[in-house]
């Protein structure tokens, strides 16, 4: 028989349990108070840091905007990290309900503190950019100084990538909406900081070489005219060769597209077979059309070869800019005087270059001379260091994100530095997280009527898993009788004066297909054609529009589902697109 415990031993055990419970209760209350006080303080520090950094990002994503806010933000984030990094806090993260809140706050503080450590190493870089010390006394750019920033930029990029991974590992599904919202905003700010550091790192790797730090370099710059659409922006109307040697830039040659010798219609290279039904061989025959193919890695080598045949010079790369990009650069240089007596400003550059010049000079040769004078004057302002460095960085960042600045390097290892950036002008890239569609515009009128065209696009994931894409075009041209013949095209290519013939090229992701299509509106859709761009289905819609008329294309697209959806399209003159009413999701069920 098992002996029963004595009444005395039972009483002792009860007293021990009561004592332990009391101690645990006291400790628990103390821990709760500890966590509550420290949590409130940490939350305030995180909110202050987010507000400061949010103000910086609202001014732009460049590092100079960030650097001005680093001091206060770094102190707040370090304090928040210290308040949330102790054994009591860590143990409480396992407690139901309150744990997810604590985990989110601690994760944001730790990642933010790591990010500030990374960005702190770039303060000197931002200071040098803002002070203009990248310029040399002889008017060049200090390529060696730029290259010396590479280790700091690389370290910042790696640290910020680690911080982003740290935040991504935190599950905020069970956090309160207010906590989850703050966490999501902090993660967004961190992503912007990473993008800035990544851009700087790529710049320090590539730009010194392009500036001729190792050997003299030459680049062909093609200027796109947005008044006559091409897939990547506009028809190439003028080109220039820029040479770089140890940071010194010089404009060594200029030409109009009409200066290029025709080679009897023979293409300078073969296009991928699937593109020929869509573009014929024109991108490989005429410098005007090298931006017709919506992939700069295909068009740029064609321009390079045409320039070699024209001048005998084999350049190291090709750069494309459009009129809107020039106006942004003028915001950095300030007004630029032209030999004609005109003063080119950021406000009037687009209407002057793409509209007024055709009214002033009926002769195309005079128009070309004006374009060349304008581009040479803007380049001179940049080469002579008249641009405010901070404003120039901001302008380049903006036009790059808008795909108005495209860069192709002939050396594959140098071009790979730009992989994944908008500067490559590549086809939309879809992956398991995001589906990207391409909508590219090309003029078929042989005119400059696209100055008056308006467009709109909308895409929606529908309930049945399909994507509905809507594209609308509208011709807002005035009375054709008020326009110069060069602008209307004069009917030279079979399009009635005042009307626009536009080719809309929809490039689908791999493994996607068009299930149905419907064209409608007051315009006169003239037909469809199909093609293939290296495994991607391409649908071409041709639409003829009279002034005041519009047309809409609705597509149903079958494509593997992902979390995100985006539409990349031709950079156009007008920042505000016409409303399209949203994609319809017709028959989605």
Secondary structure, DSSP 8 states (H G I E B T S, - for coil): ------HHHHHHHHHHHHHHHHHHHHHHHHHHHHHHHHHHHHHHHHHHHHHHHHHHHHT-SSHHHHHHHHHHHHHHHHHHHHHT-SHHHHHHTTSTTHHHHHHHHHHHHHHHHHHHHHHHTTHHHHHHHHHTTTB-TTSSB-HHHHHHTHHHHHHHHHHHHHHHHHHHT---TTS-HHHHHHHHHHHHHHHHHHHHHHHHHHHHHHHHHHTTSSS-EEEEEEEEETTS--TTSSEEEEEEEEEEETTEEEEEEEEEGGGS---TT--SS---HHHHHHHTTGGGT-GGGTTSSS-HHHHHHHHHHHHHHHHS---SEEEEEEHHHHHHHHHHH--EE-TTS-EE-TTTHHHIIIIIHHHH--SHHHHHHHHHHHHHHHHHHHHTT-S-HHHHHHHHHHHHHTT-EEEEESSHHHHGGGTTSGGG-------SSEEEEEEEEEE-SSSSGGGGEEEEEEEEE-TTS-EEEEEEEEE----GGGS-HHHH-TTTTS--TT-EEEEEEEE--TT-EEEEEEEEESSEEEEEEEEEETTEEEEEEEEEE-TT-EEEEEEEEE----SEEEEEE---S-SS---------TT--
